[in-house]
């Protein structure tokens, strides 16, 4: 990402798989961190620590990032961001997406855990197309 | 024969369209994002942390 500074906008949509135990609560955790200005920090931590994403672990990660734990826990318990997560999931379903990650690079769909090189290739194509 | 040829052209056009040129228009709404709004490339990632 860093090599593309200023040229790329990255947008995250949540699509928690409903039959995995901690998918949903992790999405909630990332958005609870967003409320406290630490979305990307939490986002990276969740990637790093996956699949250890039970509630106690999530609270531990929030502590590591120096978040307000009371507010954070409340978010998890009340599923404060259910609307956003469900909106994203509904959007994914409406496009017949069934696997994660799925990327849309200027709208071009790339499904699955493809090599980073492949994503870079498409990004380069898009940057070239814009230059013309 | 000519009909067959036209049919062939038709299907090769259709398959081309479905393969590479579809661009999905996805609403960004208030989803978390990094980078300038007017960046030449926008990457939208649907993810599951687990």
Backbone of each chain as ProteinMPNN parsed JSONL, in Angstrom:
{"seq_chain_A": "XXXXXXXXXXXXXXXXXXXXXXXXXXXXXXXXXXXXXXXXXXXXXXXXXXXXXXXXXXXXXXXXXXXXXXXXXXXXXXXXXXXXXXXXXXXXXXXXXXXXXXXXXXXXXXXXXXXXXXXXXXXXXXXXXXXX", "coords_chain_A": {"N_chain_A": [[0.822, -1.222, 0.0], [1.92, 1.264, 0.805], [3.672, 2.036, -1.203], [2.031, 3.117, -3.044], [1.161, 5.555, -2.257], [-1.119, 8.21, -2.12], [-2.121, 7.538, -4.56], [-3.893, 5.561, -4.345], [-7.006, 4.551, -3.024], [-8.13, 2.803, -0.321], [-10.786, 0.797, 0.643], [-12.732, -0.64, 3.159], [-14.972, -3.303, 3.397], [-17.187, -5.186, 5.347], [-17.602, -8.634, 5.569], [-18.585, -10.897, 7.227], [-18.361, -14.35, 7.672], [-21.08, -16.404, 8.266], [-21.028, -18.797, 9.633], [-18.753, -18.998, 11.098], [-17.22, -18.734, 14.277], [-16.104, -16.282, 15.321], [-16.181, -14.317, 13.441], [-18.089, -12.289, 13.138], [-18.003, -10.828, 15.553], [-15.436, -9.876, 15.42], [-15.511, -8.145, 13.258], [-17.189, -6.248, 14.354], [-15.485, -5.42, 16.408], [-13.486, -4.109, 14.953], [-14.847, -1.921, 14.013], [-15.637, -0.738, 16.354], [-13.17, 0.113, 17.176], [-12.716, 1.933, 15.164], [-14.456, 3.986, 15.907], [-12.943, 5.058, 17.888], [-10.866, 6.109, 16.597], [-8.911, 4.303, 15.77], [-9.025, 2.438, 13.705], [-7.414, 1.246, 11.591], [-5.19, 0.346, 12.911], [-6.323, -1.604, 14.539], [-7.407, -3.235, 12.578], [-5.069, -4.286, 11.321], [-4.001, -5.657, 13.47], [-5.966, -7.579, 13.955], [-5.814, -9.09, 11.638], [-3.263, -10.112, 11.986], [-3.503, -11.621, 14.318], [-5.498, -13.423, 13.843], [-6.562, -16.841, 13.791], [-7.264, -16.182, 16.418], [-9.618, -14.831, 17.982], [-11.528, -14.533, 19.921], [-13.785, -13.072, 22.361], [-12.396, -12.229, 24.736], [-9.762, -12.111, 23.835], [-10.01, -10.101, 21.918], [-10.565, -7.919, 23.538], [-8.188, -7.757, 24.855], [-6.524, -6.988, 22.72], [-7.576, -4.497, 22.204], [-6.802, -3.21, 24.498], [-4.048, -3.227, 24.125], [-3.882, -1.362, 22.116], [-4.531, 0.852, 23.41], [-7.183, 1.635, 23.736], [-10.343, 2.941, 24.947], [-11.625, 0.841, 27.154], [-14.067, 0.308, 28.312], [-15.95, 1.541, 26.661], [-15.365, 0.18, 24.31], [-15.96, -2.538, 24.927], [-18.638, -2.299, 25.433], [-19.578, -1.697, 22.899], [-19.102, -4.138, 21.592], [-20.809, -5.824, 23.068], [-23.323, -4.717, 22.654], [-23.512, -4.904, 19.987], [-23.08, -2.661, 18.348], [-22.549, -1.772, 15.786], [-24.02, -3.234, 14.049], [-25.741, -2.525, 11.994], [-24.126, -1.423, 9.971], [-22.47, -3.597, 9.383], [-24.293, -5.505, 8.57], [-25.36, -4.207, 6.404], [-23.162, -4.136, 4.658], [-22.766, -6.902, 4.298], [-25.132, -7.606, 3.081], [-24.914, -6.21, 0.714], [-22.753, -7.585, -0.392], [-23.883, -10.119, -0.768], [-25.846, -9.447, -2.592], [-24.374, -9.183, -4.803], [-23.65, -11.671, -5.378], [-21.392, -12.649, -4.015], [-19.311, -15.009, -2.535], [-16.965, -15.624, -1.32], [-14.174, -14.672, 0.729], [-10.988, -13.062, 0.883], [-12.585, -10.655, -1.28], [-11.784, -8.534, -3.877], [-12.367, -5.319, -5.316], [-11.133, -3.589, -7.855], [-11.041, -0.522, -8.98], [-13.602, -1.293, -9.633], [-13.217, -3.71, -10.883], [-13.462, -7.131, -10.477], [-11.762, -9.237, -8.205], [-11.29, -12.341, -7.006], [-10.686, -14.021, -3.948], [-7.739, -15.251, -2.131], [-5.495, -14.029, -3.677], [-2.148, -13.856, -5.082], [-0.112, -11.126, -3.984], [1.287, -9.922, -5.998], [-0.348, -10.222, -8.201], [-2.505, -8.547, -7.649], [-1.108, -6.172, -7.704], [-0.483, -6.025, -10.372], [-2.948, -5.562, -11.604], [-3.595, -3.13, -10.422], [-1.558, -1.57, -11.471], [-2.267, -1.629, -14.177], [-4.639, -0.189, -14.054], [-3.733, 2.291, -13.166], [-2.141, 3.023, -15.323], [-4.075, 3.203, -17.324], [-5.457, 5.424, -16.472], [-3.627, 7.396, -16.842], [-3.478, 7.798, -19.531]], "CA_chain_A": [[0.0, 0.0, 0.0], [2.71, 2.493, 0.978], [4.291, 2.447, -2.461], [1.018, 3.772, -3.885], [0.614, 6.675, -1.492], [-1.723, 9.272, -2.906], [-2.693, 7.036, -5.812], [-4.875, 4.519, -4.061], [-7.9, 4.632, -1.877], [-8.531, 1.466, 0.106], [-12.05, 0.834, 1.376], [-13.009, -1.95, 3.753], [-16.35, -3.736, 3.623], [-17.172, -6.385, 6.187], [-18.43, -9.73, 5.091], [-18.298, -12.011, 8.138], [-18.984, -15.627, 7.331], [-21.985, -16.572, 9.406], [-20.829, -20.043, 10.376], [-17.531, -18.988, 11.904], [-17.569, -18.215, 15.6], [-15.664, -14.945, 15.718], [-16.152, -13.401, 12.299], [-18.954, -11.132, 13.344], [-17.53, -10.007, 16.674], [-14.201, -9.204, 14.986], [-15.931, -7.002, 12.446], [-17.676, -5.271, 15.342], [-14.311, -4.889, 17.109], [-12.775, -3.156, 14.098], [-15.648, -0.692, 13.929], [-15.542, -0.113, 17.679], [-11.88, 0.813, 17.156], [-12.915, 3.082, 14.264], [-15.069, 5.045, 16.722], [-11.916, 5.676, 18.724], [-9.792, 6.584, 15.718], [-7.833, 3.326, 15.629], [-9.493, 1.333, 12.848], [-6.384, 0.545, 10.821], [-4.354, -0.358, 13.88], [-7.057, -2.817, 14.925], [-7.501, -4.018, 11.349], [-3.813, -5.027, 11.158], [-3.858, -6.571, 14.604], [-6.896, -8.702, 13.757], [-5.219, -9.927, 10.598], [-2.085, -10.767, 12.54], [-3.841, -12.554, 15.392], [-6.497, -14.393, 13.395], [-7.982, -16.878, 14.177], [-7.524, -16.006, 17.85], [-10.452, -13.637, 17.94], [-12.62, -14.6, 20.901], [-14.033, -11.767, 22.969], [-11.328, -11.839, 25.651], [-8.598, -11.722, 23.04], [-10.298, -8.8, 21.292], [-10.424, -6.887, 24.571], [-6.744, -7.629, 25.069], [-5.977, -6.206, 21.606], [-8.019, -3.113, 22.402], [-5.923, -2.659, 25.542], [-2.739, -2.99, 23.49], [-3.964, -0.153, 21.291], [-4.856, 1.971, 24.284], [-8.568, 2.087, 23.565], [-11.235, 2.997, 26.108], [-12.127, -0.536, 27.185], [-15.488, 0.298, 28.66], [-16.689, 1.852, 25.426], [-15.097, -0.895, 23.356], [-16.716, -3.725, 25.33], [-20.05, -1.974, 25.242], [-19.819, -1.827, 21.456], [-19.188, -5.566, 21.27], [-21.992, -6.418, 23.697], [-24.573, -4.208, 22.056], [-23.365, -5.002, 18.533], [-23.438, -1.293, 18.005], [-22.386, -1.493, 14.357], [-24.719, -4.29, 13.296], [-26.344, -1.96, 10.778], [-23.087, -1.287, 8.948], [-21.993, -4.925, 8.999], [-25.349, -6.159, 7.793], [-25.462, -3.504, 5.108], [-22.061, -4.63, 3.821], [-23.002, -8.311, 3.961], [-26.244, -7.632, 2.127], [-24.335, -5.741, -0.547], [-21.951, -8.695, -0.924], [-24.812, -11.156, -1.242], [-26.566, -8.967, -3.773], [-23.473, -9.34, -5.957], [-23.288, -13.089, -5.439], [-20.059, -12.937, -3.488], [-19.358, -16.059, -1.528], [-15.695, -15.874, -0.648], [-13.368, -13.53, 1.146], [-11.32, -11.692, 0.487], [-12.867, -10.303, -2.672], [-11.372, -7.157, -4.132], [-12.837, -4.616, -6.509], [-10.125, -2.586, -8.171], [-11.837, 0.314, -9.896], [-14.781, -2.06, -10.041], [-12.869, -5.026, -11.465], [-13.54, -8.107, -9.386], [-10.703, -10.231, -8.015], [-11.803, -13.182, -5.925], [-9.835, -14.96, -3.219], [-6.432, -14.881, -1.622], [-4.568, -14.057, -4.81], [-0.836, -13.292, -4.741], [-0.041, -9.668, -3.984], [1.779, -9.526, -7.321], [-1.485, -10.165, -9.127], [-3.223, -7.306, -7.349], [-0.264, -5.074, -8.166], [-0.574, -5.981, -11.822], [-4.203, -4.893, -11.966], [-3.484, -1.736, -10.0], [-0.702, -0.901, -12.468], [-3.086, -1.451, -15.39], [-5.597, 0.901, -13.825], [-2.987, 3.559, -13.109], [-1.76, 3.33, -16.704], [-5.272, 3.598, -18.069], [-5.823, 6.788, -16.053], [-2.625, 8.331, -17.329], [-3.661, 8.031, -20.964]], "C_chain_A": [[0.853, 1.268, 0.0], [3.284, 2.992, -0.346], [3.313, 3.205, -3.363], [0.46, 5.031, -3.236], [0.095, 7.786, -2.402], [-2.412, 8.785, -4.165], [-3.804, 6.043, -5.571], [-5.749, 4.901, -2.888], [-8.333, 3.216, -1.558], [-9.783, 1.577, 0.979], [-12.359, -0.569, 1.894], [-14.511, -2.175, 3.929], [-16.302, -5.047, 4.403], [-18.133, -7.441, 5.656], [-18.142, -10.968, 5.95], [-19.074, -13.271, 7.758], [-19.824, -16.092, 8.518], [-21.765, -17.866, 10.182], [-19.491, -20.104, 11.09], [-17.814, -18.24, 13.2], [-17.282, -16.73, 15.78], [-15.635, -13.93, 14.586], [-16.904, -12.111, 12.596], [-18.401, -10.207, 14.425], [-16.229, -9.28, 16.302], [-14.512, -7.995, 14.121], [-16.403, -5.879, 13.37], [-16.493, -4.608, 16.051], [-13.585, -3.845, 16.258], [-13.528, -1.827, 14.037], [-15.697, 0.03, 15.275], [-14.23, 0.665, 17.775], [-11.959, 2.046, 16.256], [-13.497, 4.272, 15.034], [-14.026, 5.779, 17.562], [-10.675, 6.036, 17.901], [-8.667, 5.587, 15.493], [-8.242, 2.148, 14.735], [-8.34, 0.553, 12.23], [-5.435, -0.218, 11.728], [-5.016, -1.673, 14.27], [-7.157, -3.783, 13.739], [-6.236, -4.881, 11.169], [-3.628, -6.052, 12.257], [-4.755, -7.801, 14.432], [-6.373, -9.659, 12.686], [-4.085, -10.772, 11.172], [-2.489, -11.882, 13.504], [-4.863, -13.606, 14.978], [-5.862, -15.78, 13.358], [-8.24, -16.709, 15.681], [-8.296, -14.711, 18.065], [-11.656, -13.724, 18.873], [-12.69, -13.269, 21.651], [-12.896, -11.322, 23.892], [-10.075, -11.401, 24.908], [-8.809, -10.338, 22.432], [-10.115, -7.669, 22.302], [-8.939, -6.652, 24.871], [-6.11, -6.767, 23.96], [-6.341, -4.73, 21.761], [-7.157, -2.431, 23.466], [-4.555, -2.314, 24.964], [-2.736, -1.677, 22.709], [-4.346, 1.073, 22.112], [-6.271, 2.507, 24.107], [-9.28, 2.174, 24.922], [-11.988, 1.661, 26.173], [-13.615, -0.603, 27.496], [-16.33, 0.526, 27.394], [-16.567, 0.714, 24.412], [-15.956, -2.127, 23.663], [-18.212, -3.517, 25.122], [-20.459, -2.13, 23.773], [-20.001, -3.292, 21.065], [-20.502, -6.147, 21.801], [-23.282, -5.981, 23.014], [-24.588, -4.355, 20.548], [-23.77, -3.679, 17.89], [-23.393, -1.029, 16.497], [-23.058, -2.533, 13.462], [-25.261, -3.754, 11.965], [-25.334, -1.89, 9.642], [-22.672, -2.671, 8.439], [-23.046, -5.632, 8.152], [-25.549, -5.5, 6.43], [-24.385, -4.015, 4.14], [-22.325, -6.063, 3.352], [-24.112, -8.44, 2.918], [-25.761, -7.221, 0.734], [-23.54, -6.874, -1.208], [-22.861, -9.776, -1.51], [-25.514, -10.733, -2.523], [-25.691, -9.076, -5.022], [-22.99, -10.777, -6.094], [-21.848, -13.362, -5.023], [-20.176, -14.023, -2.433], [-18.009, -16.34, -0.908], [-14.992, -14.565, -0.3], [-11.904, -13.95, 1.142], [-11.734, -11.619, -0.988], [-12.531, -8.824, -2.843], [-12.099, -6.604, -5.352], [-11.869, -3.474, -6.768], [-10.683, -1.738, -9.303], [-12.994, -0.504, -10.48], [-14.484, -3.419, -10.644], [-12.726, -6.05, -10.337], [-12.358, -9.067, -9.385], [-11.074, -11.065, -6.79], [-10.688, -14.003, -5.287], [-8.479, -14.406, -2.835], [-5.388, -14.936, -2.725], [-3.217, -13.497, -4.38], [-0.849, -11.769, -4.862], [0.403, -9.142, -5.357], [0.639, -9.359, -8.327], [-2.297, -8.882, -8.909], [-2.432, -6.107, -7.889], [-0.366, -4.899, -9.672], [-1.84, -5.227, -12.248], [-4.174, -3.419, -11.582], [-2.651, -0.952, -11.012], [-1.477, -0.647, -13.759], [-4.029, -0.263, -15.237], [-4.902, 2.254, -13.786], [-2.578, 3.989, -14.515], [-2.941, 3.837, -17.506], [-5.666, 5.033, -17.732], [-4.867, 7.831, -16.626], [-2.866, 8.729, -18.776], [-4.632, 9.168, -21.253]], "O_chain_A": [[0.554, 2.227, -0.711], [3.375, 4.196, -0.587], [3.721, 3.853, -4.327], [-0.6, 5.517, -3.629], [0.779, 8.235, -3.322], [-3.193, 9.515, -4.775], [-4.569, 5.719, -6.48], [-5.298, 5.488, -1.904], [-8.845, 2.507, -2.425], [-9.823, 2.356, 1.931], [-12.259, -1.553, 1.162], [-15.218, -1.36, 4.521], [-15.463, -5.908, 4.136], [-19.294, -7.173, 5.346], [-17.549, -11.943, 5.489], [-20.287, -13.237, 7.553], [-19.33, -16.163, 9.644], [-22.277, -18.007, 11.292], [-19.127, -21.147, 11.633], [-18.545, -17.251, 13.22], [-18.109, -15.996, 16.323], [-15.129, -12.82, 14.748], [-16.423, -11.007, 12.342], [-18.334, -8.989, 14.256], [-15.957, -8.194, 16.813], [-13.865, -6.953, 14.232], [-16.054, -4.713, 13.183], [-16.49, -3.397, 16.271], [-13.126, -2.825, 16.773], [-12.925, -0.754, 14.014], [-15.788, 1.256, 15.328], [-14.178, 1.738, 18.376], [-11.349, 3.075, 16.545], [-13.083, 5.414, 14.838], [-14.192, 6.95, 17.904], [-9.587, 6.237, 18.441], [-7.578, 5.974, 15.07], [-7.852, 1.006, 14.982], [-8.296, -0.673, 12.335], [-4.937, -1.286, 11.372], [-4.368, -2.718, 14.327], [-7.006, -4.994, 13.896], [-6.338, -6.077, 10.895], [-3.163, -7.167, 12.019], [-4.346, -8.923, 14.729], [-6.479, -10.878, 12.818], [-3.962, -11.964, 10.891], [-1.89, -12.957, 13.505], [-5.068, -14.582, 15.699], [-4.714, -15.899, 12.929], [-9.318, -17.056, 16.163], [-7.719, -13.648, 18.295], [-12.676, -13.073, 18.647], [-11.772, -12.451, 21.58], [-12.475, -10.167, 23.84], [-9.411, -10.441, 25.3], [-7.902, -9.506, 22.43], [-9.586, -6.607, 21.976], [-8.499, -5.527, 25.105], [-5.26, -5.921, 24.238], [-5.536, -3.839, 21.49], [-6.827, -1.25, 23.36], [-3.979, -1.267, 25.261], [-1.727, -0.976, 22.649], [-4.469, 2.18, 21.587], [-6.521, 3.696, 24.307], [-8.863, 1.558, 25.903], [-12.87, 1.39, 25.358], [-14.327, -1.473, 26.995], [-17.282, -0.203, 27.114], [-17.536, 0.341, 23.75], [-16.595, -2.687, 22.773], [-18.94, -4.416, 24.702], [-21.541, -2.628, 23.46], [-20.913, -3.646, 20.319], [-21.213, -6.86, 21.092], [-24.206, -6.773, 22.825], [-25.56, -3.977, 19.895], [-24.653, -3.6, 17.036], [-24.112, -0.166, 15.992], [-22.715, -2.69, 12.289], [-25.238, -4.446, 10.947], [-25.633, -2.246, 8.502], [-22.539, -2.892, 7.235], [-22.729, -6.273, 7.149], [-25.867, -6.161, 5.441], [-24.657, -4.289, 2.971], [-22.139, -6.396, 2.182], [-24.042, -9.263, 2.005], [-26.148, -7.806, -0.277], [-23.637, -7.095, -2.415], [-22.626, -10.275, -2.611], [-25.748, -11.544, -3.419], [-26.19, -9.063, -6.148], [-22.044, -11.061, -6.829], [-21.171, -14.204, -5.612], [-21.032, -13.962, -1.551], [-17.904, -17.212, -0.047], [-15.184, -13.527, -0.933], [-11.616, -15.122, 1.384], [-11.291, -12.412, -1.818], [-12.947, -7.981, -2.048], [-12.403, -7.334, -6.296], [-11.797, -2.516, -5.998], [-10.781, -2.191, -10.444], [-13.309, -0.407, -11.666], [-15.402, -4.201, -10.891], [-11.973, -5.853, -9.383], [-11.997, -9.635, -10.416], [-11.159, -10.547, -5.677], [-9.859, -14.598, -5.976], [-8.121, -13.273, -3.158], [-4.502, -15.79, -2.709], [-3.145, -12.74, -3.411], [-1.513, -11.205, -5.731], [-0.032, -8.085, -5.812], [0.665, -8.474, -9.183], [-2.715, -8.225, -9.863], [-2.996, -5.167, -8.448], [-0.34, -3.781, -10.185], [-1.802, -4.372, -13.132], [-4.665, -2.566, -12.321], [-2.987, 0.178, -11.368], [-1.359, 0.42, -14.362], [-4.197, 0.549, -16.147], [-5.418, 3.242, -14.308], [-2.656, 5.169, -14.86], [-2.818, 4.789, -18.277], [-6.147, 5.771, -18.592], [-5.238, 8.981, -16.862], [-2.517, 9.83, -19.203], [-4.887, 9.482, -22.416]]}, "seq_chain_B": "XXXXXXXXXXXXXXXXXXXXXXXXXXXXXXXXXXXXXXXXXXXXXXXXXX", "coords_chain_B": {"N_chain_B": [[-23.629, -21.712, -43.431], [-22.779, -19.06, -43.165], [-24.452, -18.19, -41.201], [-23.583, -19.676, -39.053], [-21.11, -18.601, -38.709], [-21.752, -16.009, -37.936], [-22.958, -16.563, -35.535], [-20.823, -17.516, -34.123], [-19.235, -15.207, -33.954], [-20.944, -13.677, -32.385], [-21.0, -15.11, -29.936], [-18.348, -15.005, -29.193], [-18.042, -12.334, -28.689], [-19.823, -11.957, -26.556], [-18.698, -13.606, -24.58], [-16.302, -12.326, -24.163], [-17.135, -9.94, -23.008], [-18.211, -10.841, -20.57], [-16.013, -11.833, -19.334], [-13.792, -9.96, -18.794], [-14.469, -7.245, -18.763], [-16.405, -6.342, -17.066], [-17.398, -3.931, -14.819], [-17.966, -3.293, -11.565], [-20.184, -1.255, -9.771], [-19.811, 0.002, -6.781], [-21.252, 1.091, -3.822], [-19.623, 3.29, -1.608], [-20.282, 4.477, 0.745], [-20.152, 5.05, 4.253], [-17.957, 3.528, 4.827], [-14.885, 2.357, 6.351], [-11.962, 3.986, 5.229], [-8.862, 4.529, 3.487], [-6.572, 6.837, 2.252], [-6.668, 9.264, -0.48], [-9.798, 10.712, -1.518], [-10.072, 11.284, -4.188], [-8.376, 9.574, -5.472], [-6.7, 7.905, -8.198], [-7.037, 5.162, -8.314], [-9.29, 2.996, -6.816], [-9.56, 0.647, -4.315], [-11.674, -1.758, -3.216], [-12.268, -3.806, -0.542], [-13.741, -6.771, 0.424], [-13.96, -8.402, 3.406], [-13.192, -10.946, 5.858], [-12.325, -11.364, 9.126], [-11.726, -13.704, 10.454]], "CA_chain_B": [[-22.253, -21.419, -43.01], [-22.688, -17.668, -42.729], [-25.147, -18.112, -39.909], [-22.701, -20.262, -38.056], [-20.047, -17.631, -38.488], [-22.314, -14.913, -37.132], [-23.175, -17.095, -34.198], [-19.499, -17.575, -33.513], [-18.873, -13.821, -33.612], [-21.801, -13.264, -31.279], [-20.59, -15.721, -28.67], [-17.024, -14.539, -28.754], [-18.269, -11.009, -28.118], [-20.486, -12.111, -25.263], [-17.793, -14.161, -23.576], [-15.352, -11.275, -23.853], [-17.774, -9.009, -22.087], [-18.401, -11.389, -19.24], [-14.741, -12.186, -18.713], [-12.868, -8.971, -18.251], [-14.833, -5.841, -18.822], [-17.436, -5.927, -16.121], [-16.964, -3.105, -13.698], [-19.042, -3.18, -10.587], [-20.297, 0.044, -9.137], [-20.089, -0.345, -5.393], [-21.362, 2.281, -2.973], [-18.621, 3.296, -0.545], [-20.951, 4.939, 1.967], [-19.237, 5.547, 5.291], [-17.02, 2.459, 5.169], [-13.542, 2.829, 6.669], [-11.141, 4.096, 4.035], [-7.527, 5.088, 3.637], [-6.131, 7.402, 0.976], [-7.479, 10.385, -0.947], [-11.071, 10.383, -2.163], [-9.971, 11.415, -5.652], [-7.279, 8.719, -5.958], [-7.029, 7.291, -9.492], [-7.437, 3.763, -8.138], [-9.986, 2.657, -5.576], [-9.622, -0.783, -4.037], [-12.662, -2.093, -2.191], [-12.013, -5.176, -0.109], [-14.699, -7.444, 1.306], [-13.114, -9.298, 4.177], [-13.611, -11.637, 7.071], [-11.066, -11.437, 9.879], [-11.421, -15.047, 10.968]], "C_chain_B": [[-22.133, -19.998, -42.455], [-23.341, -17.49, -41.356], [-24.244, -18.589, -38.777], [-21.593, -19.271, -37.676], [-20.541, -16.476, -37.601], [-22.524, -15.326, -35.678], [-21.86, -17.111, -33.408], [-19.05, -16.181, -33.042], [-19.654, -13.375, -32.38], [-21.3, -13.817, -29.946], [-19.202, -15.268, -28.218], [-17.132, -13.134, -28.159], [-18.828, -11.114, -26.712], [-19.511, -12.616, -24.205], [-16.713, -13.14, -23.208], [-15.908, -10.316, -22.814], [-17.821, -9.575, -20.674], [-17.063, -11.659, -18.556], [-14.058, -11.002, -18.043], [-13.461, -7.587, -18.018], [-15.936, -5.402, -17.866], [-16.814, -5.075, -15.03], [-18.145, -2.876, -12.77], [-19.007, -1.792, -9.97], [-20.735, -0.166, -7.695], [-20.157, 0.907, -4.533], [-20.352, 2.215, -1.827], [-19.256, 3.658, 0.788], [-19.94, 5.439, 2.992], [-18.254, 4.46, 5.722], [-15.633, 3.03, 5.441], [-12.68, 2.89, 5.419], [-9.844, 4.83, 4.329], [-7.107, 5.62, 2.28], [-7.117, 8.452, 0.482], [-8.737, 9.944, -1.702], [-10.972, 10.434, -3.681], [-8.821, 10.587, -6.215], [-7.67, 8.075, -7.283], [-7.468, 5.831, -9.37], [-8.119, 3.597, -6.783], [-10.057, 1.145, -5.438], [-10.638, -0.996, -2.923], [-12.458, -3.548, -1.824], [-13.139, -5.654, 0.802], [-13.914, -8.482, 2.087], [-13.824, -9.9, 5.381], [-12.335, -11.841, 7.873], [-10.718, -12.85, 10.322], [-10.936, -15.975, 9.864]], "O_chain_B": [[-21.488, -19.759, -41.434], [-22.857, -16.758, -40.493], [-24.164, -17.985, -37.708], [-21.207, -19.131, -36.515], [-19.865, -16.036, -36.671], [-22.302, -14.558, -34.742], [-21.801, -16.775, -32.225], [-18.568, -15.998, -31.924], [-19.1, -12.778, -31.457], [-21.189, -13.09, -28.959], [-18.922, -15.164, -27.024], [-16.397, -12.789, -27.234], [-18.362, -10.442, -25.792], [-19.494, -12.123, -23.078], [-16.263, -13.099, -22.063], [-15.223, -9.938, -21.864], [-17.513, -8.882, -19.705], [-16.993, -11.708, -17.328], [-13.776, -11.045, -16.846], [-12.989, -6.845, -17.156], [-16.346, -4.241, -17.86], [-15.828, -5.461, -14.403], [-19.178, -2.334, -13.161], [-17.944, -1.238, -9.688], [-21.896, -0.475, -7.428], [-19.215, 1.7, -4.519], [-20.244, 1.19, -1.153], [-18.814, 3.194, 1.84], [-18.997, 6.154, 2.655], [-17.773, 4.47, 6.855], [-15.239, 4.04, 4.857], [-12.666, 1.945, 4.63], [-9.738, 5.622, 5.265], [-7.264, 4.938, 1.267], [-8.251, 8.528, 0.954], [-8.736, 8.945, -2.42], [-11.692, 9.723, -4.381], [-8.341, 10.863, -7.315], [-8.835, 7.732, -7.484], [-8.19, 5.324, -10.229], [-7.592, 4.004, -5.748], [-10.55, 0.449, -6.326], [-10.478, -0.476, -1.819], [-12.474, -4.423, -2.69], [-13.45, -5.025, 1.813], [-13.271, -9.35, 1.496], [-14.871, -9.439, 5.836], [-11.371, -12.421, 7.374], [-9.548, -13.163, 10.541], [-10.637, -17.14, 10.124]]}, "name": "protein", "num_of_chains": 2, "seq": "XXXXXXXXXXXXXXXXXXXXXXXXXXXXXXXXXXXXXXXXXXXXXXXXXXXXXXXXXXXXXXXXXXXXXXXXXXXXXXXXXXXXXXXXXXXXXXXXXXXXXXXXXXXXXXXXXXXXXXXXXXXXXXXXXXXXXXXXXXXXXXXXXXXXXXXXXXXXXXXXXXXXXXXXXXXXXXXXXXXXXX"}
